[in-house]
Amino acid sequence: MLLLAFDTATPAVTAAIGETSADGAFTLRASASSVDARRHGELLSPTVRRLTEEAGVALGDLDGVAVGIGPGPYTGLRVGLATGHALADALDVPCHGVTTLDALAFATRRTEPFVAMTDARRKEVFWARYDDRLTRVGEVRVDRPAEIDTEGLPLVGHGAHMYAEVFGGTAAAPDPLYPDAAAMVELALLRLHRGEELPEPNPLYLRRPDAVVPSAPKKVRQWVK
């Protein structure tokens, strides 16, 4: 199976192409990442095009697409999801979702418990606890750093790095800071090979967007003397 994976739910724009053989052996064909929180829409498509050239494949060779579903800021997250759906529809292949924190966790290669965090803005973080790189405990949550009980576990991710003064020594080595599509595509292919279901490719927001539809204008009374 040949799979294209990418994530735009954090300041990083990361994409990769990987494949598995019939026995489940994984091969990374190409990957690239850059960090620019304001240029997701500009960077993603050229990155995908460059990766297909580097991997020596055409988009039509793909057996599927995997896209990060967040949680993450609205605009960046939608860039990846819209691109994933469009590519999958055009190529007539499945579009799979991957929780962004799960991709970050898998990239750690850790075999012991830890907590993964990404920046949620508004002085909050998205976070989840993991028993190891493959096993998330409970649902992803959004909270202020001071409200989170990390149980003294090691922390990874940019969210932990941003609030290192709150978390103390547990945030001393928060690498990797961002999800890496090289790990993401390996994770997606591993789960597909095992026959596991991946999440639907729908955005995981956890809270309402900053932008809202304006309410009806208030009526203004005119006073006549």
Steps between C-alpha positions, in 0.01 A plus 500: 500500500632842398377784719540878503468660846510864610410719796439875526340517848808662660746766376674215314410398146614139479442241227633156413451207264544148635404148410463157653565164341266204528673391823464847655859617455509880485703713259513879512519627142527875566422758767528874565410741780512876549376729775305808393169561675381750235571310176325163523301566183807611306729219610293181500430444128857576383631272773277213386607553137867500598460182703341307214797594282747400771322170561475428129123454508198670347195607699307237307720228655372578851277249677378755753549829680535559875447845647545644847162581656632712786418634741646824379424859400214523253673646193807277488300189578251567219782534243610143557152354523376675186807387308465143626136474398566660161788267418313190614193595296705578189699176526203290616693364798415492873574800723596401855526717809784498753477688828783753501606424857512128415741579216711710737499221758600233248796712390644488852566123474447489877411174672411657838216736606516868401277798417485666156397866457449747217423871513125573513543879518296705752765396758384138475640171369357194333626195687467127555667236714666194341615172646745471208532637148204294378262508795303810589322504838163674472399781269693804382422804716553876502591679826715773648845366592459572873182288506665184363622224729783343303564248781871582475525335158740619228347754262545532123379750243505874442222553754725367775792709373294821507404453864817340633501743794162358607588134457856515630739213453250274325523734198880500495523299174172549311623372161351446254329837502274436201343197331711341228322355196773237466376354829139579411503300177669209679236510774212510250640212296567295813141536616358432155717188466369379836144554382436779749261782421644848465295808598273662247676791323295762681641791706549448871444850638423447875368855523314764300691697232616855569300636207123511546209611286404858594175533688216713372565873542341658801209728444574863568227713644467851369404750762284785384473812711 
